[in-house]
Amino acid sequence: MSQLEDEGIFEEPKTLDSEYAVRLVLILVIAGGIVFMAWSYQVKNTIIVSLNESNEKMFNQKFDELAANSTWANHSAGEGMNVVNMSDLRQRMAQVGLPRRNLSGLNPGIFGSLPLMPENWMAVKYAFDDGRLFVMKEVNASHYLQPDLYSDWESYGKVFYKNHDVSCRTGMQADPYIQKIYTTHGVTIETYAIIRASFCVTESQVANLVTVYPIDVESDEMGTYIQSPRVVSRYISVSTSPSLITLGPTYPKFSKNWAAKTKVSIKVADNTPRGVYVVALGLGKYKPLFGAQPDVNYNAYLSRNGAPLTQFILAVD
């Protein structure tokens, strides 16, 4: 055997020398770093931004600065953002009363399928009218199925049901139409939107919610904001639950599902630059593969002609 060993046919097994030990340590360190980075990224992106009074204040305070920082957009200033005054909110909230439908001159039968008014109606109604997004989480079917919740009920809805001289097959909208949100990068924002049929609709219709990246948005407070949809879509993604909604008719009476609430999750990428971004919900085409119902309108999305249902203005700091 000694001769064979001398000739190199059999060799003693090599032990782990210092070079191999250093390489192994480096590999383990790199692998550990990758695992930690993946874990920290996942944790950071599960942070949920709370929409409350301070969120709205921060949006109002930071909007102009962040809009000026948005190199992918042009901004023409509006009237300026209103600062929330909670004491004033509570004071004026007490002035909101329950709807007096018995004095409206409307046939009470049109409300027959709706739930009873909730106990906190007045508080929710005022906050909803005043655009306080933090109330959206509390809004449930007993609120959003009441037509009195919406600003166009007094000006259009009541007039329509008194005259009832016209009806329509399609039509829907969302509330609030614009949501202003202050946030940071690497987080998920949870908010809500109410999708409802127009007051004149005589049949059920499908709303297939899809993400839209608009070129521009206008409001009295914000002015005109024109952006690059390509840039926005790179950093902002949106999902809804549910995303497919069937809205019941509103005429000749309100159905029990004429309005629905959807949860909107807006994910802001970890590498999103500071600035203002606008995303929206629109309607997409939907055709069921099986079980299409003859009394449901699947082409209602065409009535919007590409116009978004609701828009979200994100001030990313």
N, C-alpha and C positions, 0 to 999 in steps of 0.2 A: 504493500500500500504506500510505503514511503516513496517508492520510485514513481508510482502513479501521481502522488501528490506533487512530487518534484517536477513532473512533466506537465502539471496543470490540468490533468484530467479530472481530478477531484480537488475541490477547494473548500476551505473552511467557510461557513456562512458569514457574510459581512454584518457587522454591528452598525447601529444607527449612529453615524458620526455627527459632528456639530453642524455641518452644512445642511444635511437632511433635516435636522431638528429645527434649524432656523426657517427653512422653507415651509415645514409643516406648521409652525407657529404663524407665519405670515398668511398662509392659506386659511387657517382657522380665524384669524383676525379679520381678514377680508370678508369671509363668509358671515361672520358674526355682525360685521358692519352692514352688510346687505340686508340681513334679516332685521336688524334694528331699524334701518331706514324704511323698509317696507312696513314694519309695525307702526312706526311713528307716523308715516304718511296715512295709513289706514285710520289710526286714531284721530289724527287732525281732521280728516275729512268726515268724521262722524260727529263733529261739533255742530250743534243745532243753534242757529241764531234765533234769539227770542225777539219777537216783534212786540214791543211795548212802548210806553211813553218816551223813554230815553232814546229808543231807536229812532223814533220820528224826529225828536229834537236834534239828534246827531245828523240825520239826513239834511234837515233844514240848514244847519250850521255849516256843513261841509260841502254841500252840493256845488256851489259856485267854484270853490277851490278845485274840486275833483273834476268838474266839467272842463276847467281851463287846462287841467293836466292830461286830458284825453286827446292825444295827438291823432287818433283815428276818427275824430268827430269834429263838427262845427256847432257852436252853441250861440243862439241869439237870446239875450236875457229877457225874462218876463217880468212880472210884477214882484217877484220875490216870494220866498216861502213864509208861511205863517208859523209862528211859534205856538206850541201847545200850551194852553193855560188850563190846568186840571181843575182849579177851583171854579173857574168860569164854566168849564164843562159840566161840573156837578150842579152848579146853580141853574144853568139853562136846561139841563136834563130834566129837572123837576117840572118844566113847563110842557113836556111832551105827554099827551094823554092817550088813553085807549081810543081806538077808532070807534066812531059812533055810526055804525052801519045802519042802524034803524032810522037814522035821520038823513041818510044819504039819498033816499029816493030810489035805491036799487033793489031789485028783487033779491031777497035774502037767500033764495035757492042757489044762486051762483056761488055761494060760499059753503054749500052744504057738505062737501067732501073734505073740507079743510079742518085741521086740528084746532082745538081751543087756543085762545091767546095765552101765552106763558106768563108767569108771574113777573118776570123781569123784563117784560116787553118794553116798558118806557125807557129803561136804562140802555138796553141794546139798540132800540130804535134811534135814540139820540146819537149814541156813539157811532152807529152805522152811517147816519146822515152826515156826521161830522168827519167821516173818513178815518176813524181811529182803527187801524188794522188789528190792534190787539184784541178787539172784540170778536173778530172773525172766528176764532177757535170756539167761542161760546155759542155762536149762532147754530141752531139746530132746526129740524124740520118744522117745529112749532113756530119758528120765526120766519124762515125763508119761504114757507108756503103761503104766508099772508101777503097779499098784493100791496097792503098798506106799508110794507117795509120799504118799498122802492119809491124813488123821487118822482118817477113819471106816472104814478098812480093817480095823483090829484090832477095833474095837468092833462093826462091823456086817457088813462084807464077808466076812470069814472065816467068821463064824457062818452067813451066808446060804449060802455055797458048801458048807459042811459039811452043812447040813440040807436045802438046796434044796427046800423044801416049798412055795414060792410063786414066781411070776414076774410080770412086768408088761410092758405094751406101751410105756409112755412113762415119762419121768423123766430129768431132767438137772440139773446144778448147775455152779457155777463156783468156781474157786480162784484167788487168795485171795478170801474173801467180802467183806472190807473192806480197802481200801488207803488208807493215810494219807500224804498228799503235801504238802510245803511248797513254795511257789512264789511268784512275783510276777506282776504283770499284764503283758500283751503278749507272752506266750510260749506255746510248745506243749510239753506234757508227753508223753513217750512211755513207756508202760508196757505190761504184758502181762497177759492172763488166760487161764486154762485152762478150757475148756468140756468137760465129760465126761458121759457117760451114767451113769445110776444102775446099781448093781450087778445089778439084777434084770431089765434090759431085754432082750427077745427079738427086737427088730427094729430096723432103722435108722430114724433120726428126724432131721428137719431143724431146725436152730437158726438163725433169722433174727434177728440181733442188732440191737437198736434202742436209742436213748438214752431214758432215763427220768429225770425230775426228781422224786425222792420228796419227800413232805411231811416225813417224819421218819425218823430213824435212831437206833438204840440199840446201845450196847456197854458192857461193864463198865467199860472205861477211860474212855470219853468221856461216858458217861451218856446222856441223851436230848437230841436236837437236833431242833427243829422249825423248818422254814424255809418261805419262800414260793417255790414252784416257778417262778412267773412271773418273780421277780427273778433267780433262778439261771439260767434259760434265756436271759435277756437278755445275760448275760456269758460263759457257759460253753457250749461246743459240743464234741461228741464224735464221733469216727469210728473205725471198726474195719477191720482188714484181716487175714483175710477177715471179711466180715460175714455171709456165708451159709455154714453149716457142716453137713455131713451126718455124724452120729455113728453108728457101727456098734453092733451089739448087744454086750452083756456076758455073756449067758447063752444056751446052756450053757457057752460059753467066751468069753474076751475076743477081740474082733475086732481087726484091725490098725489100725483108725481109731475106736476107741471114745472117744478123747479127742483134743482139738485145741487148739492154742495160737493166740490171736489178738493182734495188735498193737493197742493202744488209744492213740489220739492225742487228747489233751484240750487244746483251745485256750482260753486265757484272754484275753479281750478287753483291749485297751489301756486302756480306761477303767474297768476293774473296781475297785470300792472294796475297801479292806482288809477282810478278814473270812473267814468259813468258809462254804464252799459244798459241797453234796453232790450228786453226779450218779451215775447207775447205768446198767448194761446190763440190759435186759430182753429178752423174746422177742416178736416181732411176727408177724402172720399172713403166711404165704407160700404162694402157689399157683402152680406153674409154668404158663406159658402153653402150652408144648409139652413133650412127653417126660416126663410124670409117671410115676414108677415105682410099680408096684403094691405092691412090698415095702418102700416107704419111707413112714413116717408123717409127714404134713405138718401134722398138728394137735397135735403134741406140746406146742406153746406153751400150749395150754389147761390142761395139767396144772399150770402154775405159777400160774394164776389171778391174773395180773398182778403177782406177786411178783418183785422184781428178782433177777437171777443174782448180780451182784456190784456193790459200791458203792465210790465213790471220794470220800474226804473231803479237800477241798482247803483248806489254810490259805494264803490269799493275802495276802502282806505288801506 
